[in-house]
Amino acid sequence: MSEYLRSSVRKYNVRHRLPNPAKAVLMVIDMQEYFRGMAEPILPEIKRMIASCHSAGVPIVYTYNCHSDPHDPQDGRMLAEWWGSDSVMMEGTKDVEIMPEVASTRQPSDLLIRKRGYSSFVRTDVDLEKMLREWKREEVIVCGVMTNLCCETAAREAFVRGFRVFFSIDGTATSNDDLHISTLKNLAHGFAYLVNAAQVEKACAAAAALASAT
């Protein structure tokens, strides 16, 4: 994270904590071809967190945005109204594909969720909250794109459902710094602990070392 970003959020980033790998899930949000332009710069951090979480046995949830009807209010209608019909990622197109750099990291035990909007909890093909409860997970680590839309929505929804939220400052991206910084300020103020990939790696390495010693 650049010094400019650090200084911009410092006033609000007053709570500090690391995730507990024994209780956490990593959410990799919408790393799809449609977002390649903004997602490529954060690929190293995303892959670093994925590898760290796999090594510590942290479940990973990959989400992707995909629509079948841009006119259906339960599917893509509001996104089409807000952003234009060309911005709705339709099933069967290359836009919806998870970037191969990320798709190749998936393991059989990882969960893949299709979304029909910003939310990872509502109008999805998997009941994420139910899965997290069944896994006895109490924390979520959020990374991916876009910082201020799907990632922020996931963080807020997880928080109001009673999950402790960790939000990646260097593993999330959006269209400009203003929107990225605004989300980090809001989340640090009311919803999430801000972490970077190195901190997630540190927490996972400590958990993996403890597991191997017992």
Order of alpha helices (4+ residues) and beta strands (2+ residues): alpha-beta-alpha-alpha-beta-alpha-alpha-beta-alpha-beta-alpha-beta-alpha-beta-alpha
